[in-house]
Each structure stands twice: as C-alpha cells, then as structure tokens.
C-alpha cells in the first residue's frame, strides 16, 4: 500500500531511535552512527516512491537500507589503508603475546570486552542477524525482510552466530569457572 509523503515521514521518523541503536552497534562510534542514520534517511526519502507499506511496517525497509549502506561502506573502507595514532602504535608495541590483554577477567567490564571481541570477530552476516534478533528484538520474518534474505538463512546464520560466540567465549567461561572442561 502506497503512503502519502507526510505519513511516510511520520512512519520513518518514528524509527529514528531504533536505527540509531542498530547503527551504534554496527559502527561503534556515535558520530559515524549519526552519519549512517542520516544517509539512511536521505536514501529512504529518495526512494519513497518505491516504498509500499507491508504488514511489518517501515522498520524492516529502513533497516535494510541502513544495513546495505553499512556493508558497502565497510567494504569500501576495507580496501583503504588505515592510519593509526602514535599512542596506539606505542601501546601495541609494548604488549607482548605472553602478557595478553590488560583486562581484569573478574570484572563485568572484562566480560563485556570479551563479548565485544567475540562479536567483532563474527563475520558481518552473522553479527547483523544476531544484533537484529537479540538487541532489536526483530522476528525472523522482519530480519528476513530487513536483510533481504530467506527466513531459513536467518535461522542458520543465527544458529552459526551462537555457535561461534560459544566457541569464542568457551576459554573465558572455563577460566572463570563458569564452565568445566
């Protein structure tokens, strides 16, 4: 069903918080997330005529635009050389492999860092599905529409994402006594 411009804008703006939360999780930088959301809305307004309101509303459509923009940017940036600041270079040079990372595994922050690293290590197709399901509480059908993939693919990627997270967090759980080998 086609919607009028005013109704389209109302529906789209109602999803601003959701898009920003997803963008923050994807890019982990507030200003980059704002840029991604802004570009999503620019693209959505340009494509307004092709939008047709379905039973799940505008959210999956906007999330698809956001996801595609993120993937395209990531691929484009991946081909570019990355500059590092002096402090990061010095810090990286001072840590030896035997020291490990300076994280207290007993703290909540330590666990959060372990989880963040595990999530970052996931391939983007797994992390996208996991984030939309676990954090944004989207149904399989909504994720399917947002990412333009079949529901079966959503389910298998979610399953694989959980498996990979489990494998990556197993040493941490064993070290903390949460899991016995």
Secondary structure, DSSP 4 states (H G I P E B T S, - for coil): ----HHHHHHHHHTTHHHHHHHHHHHH--HHHHHHHHHHHHHHHHHTGGG----TT-SHHHHHHHHHHHHHHHHHHHHTS-----HHHHHHHHH--TTT--S--TTSHHHHHHHHHHHHHHS-HHHHHHHIIIIIS---HHHHHHHHT--HHHHHHHHHHHHHHHHHHHHHHHHHTTSS--
